[in-house]
Structures are given as structure tokens and as C-alpha cells.
Amino acid sequence: MPGAMAETKSHTGVAVEVKPLDYFEKITKTPDSALRAEWPVGPWPAPWFRGLHSWSMWFATEPGVSPMMAMYAPWVSVVMGLLEVFIMCCLTTEITMPVCTSYKGHGDCQIGMFCEVADRASHTVGGLCLDCKYSREGEHMNGDPLSAALAASAAIQCANDDPDSCDALNDRRVTIAAFIVGLVYLFIFPQSILKQMDQTANEELMFNYRVKKNEAALGWRASYGKLAYIFFDTVAFLTFASILKIDQFFLYLFVHGRSFDDAAFKADLAEARKQAPFNGLSLAFLGRRFFGLGAIIYICIYTFDTHNVTEAIMGTTECNKVLDGMMYGALVLVALHGGTAVFAKPLLEDSALPKTAGTFAFLSVKAVIGVVMGGGIFLAMVQLAMALSKEVMYV
């Protein structure tokens, strides 16, 4: 409260005046809000704060489970993370690189694009719509020459194409309806992203606590779990894909409530929060907010100026490079979150971590490796989504 007087506490018989924290000090000088003990986990069967990620971390650190379960549990989390990223990539690919069939041919494609399989006789063949640039050059985007029949039909389809421009993006109007929908998304996406990142922070905290708590009973499983979750840490950079909440839906489908004890989960999570190290600056909290702000900026840019952004990033405005531009733009967010998570967060929040040159060197190497691995996974998922989308046909 404004004007509130300083509190007085007694320690070893000596009165100590404690100055109340102001608004900004409460943000930067109090422990990470994601670790607040009052946050409910939720009683089964409504664990709003849990999913298969939480389940896998719990069973990977549970001494009573079978060795087979202990080996498979961490990879459930990894596979779920990859699946979430893959689905997001598929959705993006469908928008920026539509699939087409030999049955409908060029009619499946937007203005300024032609169907790469329009000359095929089989109606079961699916492919991608390519920018008309390749029609003029007579080559596929992979360098292979176009067949004579395809080149001829593509030339007709692209007769009115504006060279060096993605017509579908240039001719798109920003309507009032699109603006309102975009505005709604600006409020929905950051909130969902931050909630999932807070959940990931809690899962990581509980995992580290349980490994330390059960290390003697776990034996070799403790080292195995740590090794497996090194890979998971790289996938965790991509937690914005978890807005799909697939891991929570799958938890309801495949996990019986009595096999995932709610009271024990709450108790360990609460104890993990109490023991969370804190060194005077909630960099994780600030990092997640900057990540959310970055997501807003990213959505705004690609909603209202995709054409120019693609040209700035990729050096061209052809339609088939739009997805690449969006991918590299998102990679900046991946690197931002990854670098903060594996370098600055432990450095500024872990009071037990020695501030030495060796620590700086170790965290720097870990951050570089983590960001490269996370970026590699992200790029691989995009390429896989593009390859599989060619096998999909419109119904």
C-alpha cells in the first residue's frame, strides 16, 4: 500500500527495520511466480495442471516402478513434445504451401502458384503448390526439370503472375474481421504460451527434486533419467506448441487415476517449490514475459506484413519461401527461451551455484549445445511436416 510504514522484525533480540518492496521490486526481487505454493494442482479426475509430461517425469523418478517403465517414461515426454511441434508445423505448412492433387490440378492452388502434379494421370497422386517462379524457369524447386505437359499447363496458369512476388500475399486484404480475429489471438496465444511455460518450469523443478530425493533408491535410473531429460530440455524450448494441450488430453485417455497418486504428486511439488533456490532476481519470470511479448510481435508481423518480412529474411518474395521465413522467425524465439533457460536462469537464480569462470564456461557451452539441439529439432520437424504434407490430399 502507498505510504505504508516499514515493518519491524526481531532477530536474535535485535530489531531490524525491513523496507517494503515496491511494485517493480516485487517483480524482480521475489521468487519466480511459477513456483507459488498456493497454485493448485487439481484433484483427479480434473488435473488441469498435469499431462503426460508430468506423468513421465513422475514415473521416471519413482523407485517402485519396473525398470522397463523407468526406461520408457522419459521418452514419452520427448515424443509428446515432438508430436506437438509436428502438428503445429503441419498447420503452418497447410496455410503457406497448400497441397494439391492430380485430380483437381492447378485448381487446388492459390493465385500465383501451380500444382506440381497437375500432369499426372493417377488421381491418387498428391503434391505441393509451387510458386509461378518455377514455371518461368522450367524447373522444380528441387532443381529437376518440369515435364513438357506440366510446363505448358503451368505457363497458362501463371500467365497473369506478377514476377518476383507472391500474388496470394500481395492481393490479400486486411479486413475488419481479420483484424478483430488477429487481436483476439494476440490475447489468447501469449496467455496459453506463458501458462505452458510455467507448467514446464514446475515439472522441471519437481523432476530435479525427486531425482535428488530418490537418488539412492533409483540407482542407475537416476543417471539415466538425467541423461534422457537433457534431450527433453531442448524440446522444452518449444513449449509454445503445448497450447494444443495434447499431453493433457492423452493423460485422460491412457492413464488411470489410481496409477498417478494425486496427494503424493501435490506433496512433492509443494516441497520442490519450497526448496527452489533463489538468488535475488526472477530472471525466469522476466524471460517468460519477454518470450510472450516476442510471440505477440511475431504474430503481428506475420499477420499484417508477411510479404515484406519474407523478403527481408529470405531475400525473395516467392510463396514457397514464406514457410521458411516463418520458421527462421520462430527460431529466434526458440533461441531466446533456450539461452535464458540454460544460461542466465541457473546463473542468477541458483544461490548454490558458484560464480566462477568455470561456471560461466560450463553454462556457455551448455547454452550453445542446447540452442543448437533445440533449433535442429525445430528445423527437422518443419522439414518432416513439409515432406508428409505431400502425402495428404484434399477430400
N, C-alpha and C positions, 0 to 999 in steps of 0.2 A: 504493500500500500504506500502511496506517496506520503512522505512526511513521517513514516513510521520510525520509531526510535530504535536504536541498535539494541540487540538482545545482549543479555549478560549471562555467561555460563561460569560455573565454578569447576576448576580442575586442580586437584591437589591443594584445595583450600585457597587458591588464588583466583580472584575474579578476573575474567577475561572478557573484554568487550568485542563482540562479533558484529561486524558491519553487514547489514542485509544485502543480498545480491540484487543488483538492478536487473531490468528486463534482459539486456544483452548478456550480462554475466551469467544469468540463469541458462542461456542458450549455450554458451561456450565453456562455462566452468562447472557444470554439473554433469554427472554420468549420463551416458547415452540413453535417450528416452526409449529406445527399443528394448532396454533391459529392465523396464519398470516392473516391479514385482506385482503391482496391482492389475496388470493386464491379465485377463482370464484366458485360460487355455480352452475352456469349454468342456462340459461333461459329454461323454459319449451318450447318444449317437450324434451329437452335433459339435464335433471338434473343429470349429471354424478356423482355428489357428494351426491345424495339422493337415498333413497329407502324406503321400508315400515317401517324400523326402525325410520328414520327421520319423516315419516308421523305420526307414532303412538305417538312419543314424542310431535309433534306439536299439535295434536288434544287432547292429554291428558291434555294439558295446555292452551287450547283455551276456553275462557269463553263463547263464543257464541254457542258452540255445545251442543247437547242434553245430558242430564245426562246418557242416555244409551251409547252414543258414548264415553263419558268420561270414563265410566266404562270398556268398551271393548278395547279401543285403546291401553292401556299399554300392554295388553296380546297378542295383535297382534305381538308386538316386541318379546315377550318371546317365542311365538310359532314359529316365524320365526327362532330365534336363535336355538331352539331345532331341528327344521327341518334341518337346515344346518349341525348341528353336526351329526344328524342321517344319512344323506346322505353320509357324509364323512366316518362314521363308516361302512355303508353298502359296500362302495367301498373297504375299507380295509379288511372287512370280506371276500368278494368275492375272494380276492387275497390270503389270508392266510388260509382260511377254505372253500374250494370250496364246492358248493352244488352238490349233485348227485341225480339220480333218480333210482327207481327200474327197469326202462326200460333199461337203459344203464349199471346200476350196477357199478362194480369197474372200468369200462372203463372211467367213468367221473373223476376219481381221479388221482392225480399225483403219481409218483413213491414213495413208502414208505408209502402209505395211502390206505385205503379200504373204500367202501361205506357202511354206517350203515344200509341201507335199501335194499341191494342187494338181500336179500332172500324174499322180499315181492312180492306177486302175482300181486297186483294192479300197473298199470303203472303210476298212478297219484300220487304215494307217493314220496315225496321229503325228503331228509335228508342231512347230512353233511358227508364229507370225514374225517375219523378218522385216527390218526397215527397208524402204524402197531404194536406199543407197546401194544395196547388194544387187538389186535388179539392174541398175545402171551399170554396175561393174561386171555383171555376169558371173559373179562368184558367190558361193555360200559364205556365211560368216566364219566358217572354219577353213576357208580357202579353196574348197572344192568347186569346180565349175558347175554352173546350173545346166540342167538338161535343156535342149533346144525348145521343147514344148513348154517347160516351166518359164524359161526366159521370155518366150513370146507372150504367154498369158500374163506374166508379171509386168511386162512392159505396158500392156493395156491397162492393168490395174493401177499402175503407177504413173499414168500419162499426165495427171494433174498434180503430181507430187512436187512439193516445194523442196528443192535440193538443200542439203545441209540443215534440215530442220525436221523435228518430229511433229508432223502435222497434227496428230491427235492431241498433243500437249499445247501447241500453239493456238489451236482453234477452240480449246476448252474455255468456257466462260465461268467465272466465279459468280454463281448465283447467290441470292439471299439465302435460299435453303441450304446450299453447300456451306456458306459462311456460318450459319447457325449450327449445323451439324459439326463443323470443324471446331467451333467454340465449345460445344459440349464435350467433344473428345479431349480438348485441352484441359478440361477439369477432371475427366474420368481417368485418362491414362496416367498422369503423374501420381494420382492418389493410389491407383492399383499397383503401380510400379514400386512406390515407396512402401506400401504395406507388405509386398512380397519381399522387398529387400530387408525390411525389419524382421520378417519371419525367418529369412535366411540367416540373419545375424544371431537370432535366438537359437536356431538349430546348430549353428557352428559353436556357439557358446556351450550349449548342452553337450555336444559331442566331445569337446575338449575336456569338460568337467568329468564326464563319465569315463573317458579313457584314463584319466588320472585316478579317479575313484576306484575303478575296477581293474587297474593295470596288472596287479599280481594275479588275480583270478583269470584274467583274459589270456595271459601268457603271450604266445606268438600272435594271437589275434589283435593285440593292441598295436603292434608294429604294422601288421597287415592293414588294419583299418586306417592308420595314419597315412600309409602309402596310397591306399585306394582313394582317400579323400584329398590327396594332393591334386589328383585329376579332377575331383569334384569341385575344388576351389576354382579351377579355370572355367568350369561350366557355370559356376555361381555368378561369374561376371555377367552372364546373360539372363539374369533372373527377371528382366523385364518381360521375357517370354512367358513367365509364370502367371501373367494376368489371365491366361486361359484357364487357370485353376484345374488343369487336368490331373495333377497329382492328388488333389483333394477328392475329385470325382472317383478316381481309381481306388482310393482308400476305402470308400464306401462299397465299391464293387467286390474287392478282393480280400479285405482284411476284416476278420470277425472282431467285434468289440472286446471280447474277453481275452483276446490274444495280445491286446495293446492296453495294458493297465493304465487307466486314466489317473488314478491317485498317485501312482508311482511316477508317472510322467510329470505331473504337476510338481511333485515334491523335488525331483531332481532339477527341473527347470528353475524353480524358485531358488534352490540352493546355488545353482550355477550363476544366477543373476546376482546373488548376494556376494559371491566370491569374484565377480568380474573385476579385473584390475582397472584402475582409473588413475590417470596422471595429470589431471587438471584441464584437459581440453577434449571436448567431444568431437574429434575430427570425423568419426564415422557418421555421426548425426549430420554434421555440416556437409560431408561428402555426399550423402544420400540426397540431401536437398539440392545441392548443385547438380546432381545427376538428374533429378526430377525437372529442374529448370532447363537443363540441357535437352531433355526429352521434349519439353514444350517448344523450345526454339527449333528443334529438329522437325517436329510435326508441322509447325508454322511454315518453315521454309519449303518443305516438300509438298505442302498443301497449296501454297499460293505462288510458288516460283520454281517449280520442278525443272522447267526448261533451262533457265539460266544457271541453276545450281549444277545440273548435269554437265553443261558446257564448261563451267568453272572447274569441276572436279575431274572430268574425263577428257576434256579438250574437244568434245564433239557433242552434237545435239541429236544424234540418231536415236530412235526409240529403243533399240536393243541395249543401249548403254545406260538407260535410266535405272535399271535394277542395280547395275554396278555402282552407279553414283550413290544410290540409297544405301547400298551395302557398305561402301567406304565411309559414308557419313555416320552410319551406326557404329562403325568400328572405332570412331573417336570416343563415343560413349562407353564402349567396351573397355578401351584403354584407360579412360578416366577412372572408371569404377575399379578396374583391376589394379591400377597403380596405387590408388588410395587404400584399397583393402590389404594389399600385401606389403606395402612400404610404410606409408605415413601412419596408418591406423595403429599397428603394433608399436611404432616408434613413439607416438605421442600419447597413447592410451595405456600402455602396459608399464606400470610403475616398476615392475620387477625386471624389466629389460635393461641391461647395462647400455649406457650411451657411449659406446666406444667406436673407434674406427672400424673394428672387425664387425660390429653390429651393423653399421652403415653399409659396409661392403656386402655382408650376407643378405640384408634386406634388398639392396640394389639388384644383386644377381637374381634373387627370388622374384622380384617385381618384373624384371626383364623376361625371365623364363615364363612366368605366369601370364604376362600380357601376350607374349608370342604364342603360347599354347592356346590361350583363350581366343585370340584373333584367328589362329589357324583352324580351330574347331568351328568358329563362326563362318569363316570363308568356305570351309568344307561342306557345311550344312547348306549354304546357299547354292554351291555348285551341285550338290546332290539333289536339292529341290528342283533346280532347273532341268537336270537330266531326267528325273522321274516325271516331271510335268509333261514331257513329250509323249509319255505313255498314256496320258489321260486324254480322253475325248469328250466333247460335249454330248450330252444326252439329247 
